[in-house]
Amino acid sequence: MKNITIKTIYKQIAFGVIFLCLAVVGCQDKLEELHVDPSVFSPDENVLIPGMFSGMMQQGKTFKMDYAEYWNHGNFSGVLTYLQYQMRAYRTAYGYLKSESDVLANAVTDSNSSYYNSAQSFKELPTMEVILGKLEGEARIDAEVYIPLARIAYIYRFHRAVDLFDDVPYTETLKALEGNFYPKIESGLDVYRAMIADLKEYAETIPSLYSAMTDDGKSTFATQDIVFQGNIDKWVELATSLRLRFAVRIQAADETLSKSTIAEVLSSGNLPNEDLMIPAQPWVSNDRGHWKLGYSERDYAGFVTPFMWMQLDRDGNHKYDAGIDDPRLGVYMMPNRDGLYMTPSMNCDIGQKIFDKINGENGGAPAGGAYVAYNYFNGNLDDYLYYNSYSLWNPATLVRVIDDFPAFTYAEVKFLLAEAYLNGLASGDAAAEVEAGVLSSINYWYKINEGCTWSELDNFDAKNATKTAMLQPVRNDGDISAYAAKIAGEYASASDKMEVIHTQKWMNFLYHNPYEAWTEVRRTRYPKLATGYFGSTSMEPHLERYPYPGSLSSSNPDAYSEVVGKDNFTTPIFWVADTDKSKKYRGEYDQTVYTKYPGIPETYKGGVDDPDYQEALPSPLPD
């Protein structure tokens, strides 16, 4: 049995226009004029479907993060910034970031259309089904499994559309070959219900389909399945994990279905007991993988935020203290020039005064130091470690490492179960799940960091030896286990246990899955992210959703008329509980919560008259 390239597929099937027409945008005239009638197509048996499947798995934004998306989100206005995973050093020039459209201006332009039109990435699915119908015998047996697997991948990508927009088409998408070019809009809850049912069917079906395949068919499948390399059990685990995610997510809207689905998931025994990882190849050929290059080009917005620092450096002394601080502190953050973990202020007035003083007295960057970003690919690591006063994300963990993609982390499974047990959706030990989730998350990020073989980690100036070594902290399993147990203890005694669960969940997702993080922050209102300030004005736009793509009103006006009332940033998605809709997911951190430099306290609301303001300068530059 032979493999087939995507280029060969396109030569053998003249369905080019179908590729543009199977999403929600209609183009019926072109389709009727140009597409080849599949009823008269004679395929070369059992070579097209595997190749078409592998082609779909390589589409951007499904199992692959892409350059443009992270270039946009890595900007000062984007999901990564809004989630407070990263920040640009606040100055008065950024005081305009007060409204929803300000914050997500660039990111929305790229992402709202691509996720709403998720069917575009799976436009070959109906053609695959037509081809399958013309196969017989072993050729058909060896091809059948690819259809439900492609459907699982479609749901994996498509559910993000619901989480961003709420009401979207689902059951009538990918129906252009049946003459449906204008799929109906369905409620977000109904779409979730349908996806939960579909995933159950696929998880129950694919093991028998795989078992029936010939040895040659399984061999081809192992080659063409670039997601799990022919491991059908992992596909079942992925479908089951998604059902758990969906069931927990809909609890406020359909508690009955939530409980019954969780019961089925737990009784199935098909939840994973490790991270479900997808190999970096073929979409990352070197340490400039697409999304990392996009992110790295926005290095000026890559400083770690005060809120993240607060969760990591628990005693606030800017150093890692075993038994107190989160072991991920050094894995996540670069040290500054003093070997300390420092973050910029979220107060524009304070940030501006520091900027002005440093640049005025020291002649500007890099001598000024405080606002020097580090270009992850073209910059000099020694220069950053020598000059910079603030901590960026650790490049050995985030960028300069060829890491696999997490289709679903074991830590997320544990945190989902913790919430299910806490809220009475099932019976179990929530504290134990929190501990297992934290333990798994720390080990996950250490493993990525340890996999970095970046040459600059071995070639450094003597003055930076200690700081360079800090980029790959030595794992201590005892400290990691003790910290996970510590968080479980904090959970057990916490008055607000959901905050503990979702703060840890937020810390786990990070750059590998920012959309899931944003969904959970909006759904639960946790964690309580920090608030930025411009003078006396708080900068805390409260986004609930993406607006619909601008093309929807003209391409499918009937559908748009049903959702026009939700075409905004502020209407909550269906999974937000009624009791939470009036709550915000930002906190007023008035107390002294971090210091820019040892001994110099600062509050988020401290303004230009703050007595500590005058002393808020970095330590002297090294000789």
Secondary structure as UniProt FT lines:
FT   HELIX           6..12
FT   TURN            16..17
FT   HELIX           18..21
FT   HELIX           28..34
FT   HELIX           38..40
FT   TURN            45..47
FT   HELIX           48..57
FT   TURN            60..62
FT   HELIX           67..73
FT   HELIX           79..82
FT   TURN            83..84
FT   HELIX           92..94
FT   TURN            95..98
FT   HELIX           100..103
FT   HELIX           105..116
FT   HELIX           118..122
FT   TURN            123..124
FT   HELIX           125..134
FT   HELIX           137..143
FT   TURN            144..145
FT   HELIX           146..165
FT   TURN            171..174
FT   HELIX           176..178
FT   HELIX           188..211
FT   HELIX           215..224
FT   TURN            226..230
FT   HELIX           232..249
FT   TURN            250..253
FT   HELIX           255..268
FT   STRAND          276..278
FT   TURN            281..283
FT   TURN            287..288
FT   HELIX           290..296
FT   TURN            297..298
FT   HELIX           299..301
FT   HELIX           306..312
FT   TURN            314..315
FT   TURN            322..324
FT   TURN            327..328
FT   HELIX           329..332
FT   TURN            337..338
FT   HELIX           348..362
FT   TURN            365..367
FT   TURN            370..371
FT   TURN            376..378
FT   HELIX           381..387
FT   STRAND          392..393
FT   HELIX           395..398
FT   STRAND          405..408
FT   HELIX           410..422
FT   TURN            423..424
FT   HELIX           430..450
FT   HELIX           455..457
FT   HELIX           462..464
FT   HELIX           465..469
FT   TURN            470..471
FT   HELIX           477..493
FT   HELIX           497..509
FT   HELIX           510..512
FT   HELIX           514..524
FT   STRAND          532..534
FT   TURN            535..536
FT   STRAND          537..539
FT   TURN            550..551
FT   HELIX           552..555
FT   HELIX           557..563
FT   HELIX           564..566
FT   TURN            574..575
FT   HELIX           578..580
FT   TURN            581..582
FT   STRAND          594..597
FT   TURN            598..599
FT   STRAND          600..602
FT   TURN            604..605
FT   TURN            608..609
FT   TURN            611..612
FT   HELIX           613..615
//
